[in-house]
Amino acid sequence: AQTVTQSQPEMSVQEAETVTLSCTYDTSESDYYLFWYKQPPSRQMILVIRQEAYKQQNATENRFSVNFQKAAKSFSLKISDSQLGDAAMYFCAYSGQGGSEKLVFGKGMKLTVNP
Amino acid sequence: DVKVTQSSRYLVKRTGEKVFLECVQDMDHENMFWYRQDPGLGLRLIYFSYDVKMKEKGDIPEGYSVSREKKERFSLILESASTNQTSMYLCASSLPYPLRDVEETQYFGPGTRLLVL
């Protein structure tokens, strides 16, 4: 069975600084998808960024980028120029098929952004 | 925009009650999911459905059942609520197996926080 591990339950960052959230996963599949989801205090879970394992290029989305290391099974999220609105729970997730099938989530990490 | 709605944001029930949590999506998605979210445990899949009247167990189905009579609606049923089912429940929907390079994901509802007394 696939597992996703987020080893840091909480992190904090100063506004405008850069922070990296770590995630590791375990799978025997060669084709899969990885996601970072954000859940602000209002509780609506939204997608931050998506990475397809067959793509070597790391995904980027404005201030958000990933460092995908397939061999190491590592998938970290970098948030640049942190903003107060980035404060949220962040979940790393894995999907073994098309990317919208069953998701396996990590336990989440609470990010605090200090002004 | 995809919209996934859940019937209640907060719900208080008593032990032994039968509880219905409703989820509706407006994007004609085939897939629908019910997750349970607990602090320190992340999200865990309870049940999912690939089509009307089809359902499959997730990782923690015990004590729950589901119903999908219409494509847009997926209901989670707690047959006899217990205090250990106090939790946040999240519904999600998605397209079926997508094409590569098509940005696709699961879309989540706002959640229902259930308290069982």
Interface residues (C-beta under 8 A of the other chain):
Chain A: Q6 P9 F35 S42 R43 Q44 M45 I46 L47 R50 E52 Y54 F91 Q97 G98 G99 S100 E101 K102 L103 F105 G106 K107 G108
Chain B: N31 F33 Y35 G40 L41 G42 L43 R44 L45 F48 G58 M88 L90 A92 S94 L95 P96 Y97 P98 R100 D101 E103 E104 T105 Q106 F108 G109 P110 G111
